[in-house]
Amino acid sequence: MNQKTGKITRLWLTMIHVSDLDKALRFYHETLGLPIALDARIFDHAEVGPDEPLAKIGIHATSKKAKRKDEQG
């Protein structure tokens, strides 16, 4: 926050919850063209977004039916 005005001047990370992490990652990376900044699918998490201005979208699989590539048969 800017100390003088009290306004938010920067957003570092916003998080969305999805049921299919691989599908969401394909959409944000392949369709929208956002680079993968962090691939932690083993923990049901990934982040996409440019190196600058450092704003990222966190994608987190939260459903009990959340799919991960390594769990599919």
SULPEFEN-V17045 format. One record per residue. N is the residue number from 1. SS is DSSP state (alpha for helix, beta for strand, coil for the rest). PHI is phi in degrees with one decimal (999 if undefined). Layout:
BEGIN
n = [N;N]
ss = [SS;SS]
phi = [PHI;PHI]
END
This chain:
BEGIN
n = [1;2;3;4;5;6;7;8;9;10;11;12;13;14;15;16;17;18;19;20;21;22;23;24;25;26;27;28;29;30;31;32;33;34;35;36;37;38;39;40;41;42;43;44;45;46;47;48;49;50;51;52;53;54;55;56;57;58;59;60;61;62;63;64;65;66;67;68;69;70;71;72;73]
ss = [coil;coil;coil;coil;coil;coil;coil;coil;coil;coil;coil;coil;beta;beta;beta;beta;beta;beta;coil;beta;alpha;alpha;alpha;alpha;alpha;alpha;alpha;alpha;alpha;alpha;alpha;coil;coil;coil;coil;beta;beta;beta;beta;beta;alpha;alpha;alpha;coil;beta;beta;beta;beta;coil;coil;coil;coil;coil;coil;coil;beta;beta;beta;beta;beta;beta;coil;coil;coil;coil;coil;beta;coil;alpha;alpha;alpha;coil;coil]
phi = [999;-74.6;-62.4;-78.5;-104.6;75.3;-94.8;-73.4;-112.8;-155.7;-115.2;-89.7;-151.5;-121.9;-115.6;-121.8;-107.6;-132.1;-95.4;-131.0;-64.1;-62.8;-64.9;-64.8;-64.7;-60.6;-62.1;-68.2;-86.0;-80.9;-81.5;-87.8;80.2;-78.6;-69.1;-80.6;-90.7;-149.7;-114.2;-122.3;-59.7;-61.2;-108.0;59.4;-145.9;-152.3;-134.1;-126.9;145.6;-72.4;-63.2;-127.2;-92.0;73.4;-87.6;-122.6;-109.6;-88.4;-117.7;-131.0;-82.5;-120.9;-71.2;-62.3;-96.1;-57.5;-98.8;-124.5;-56.8;-74.8;-98.5;-80.6;-92.1]
END
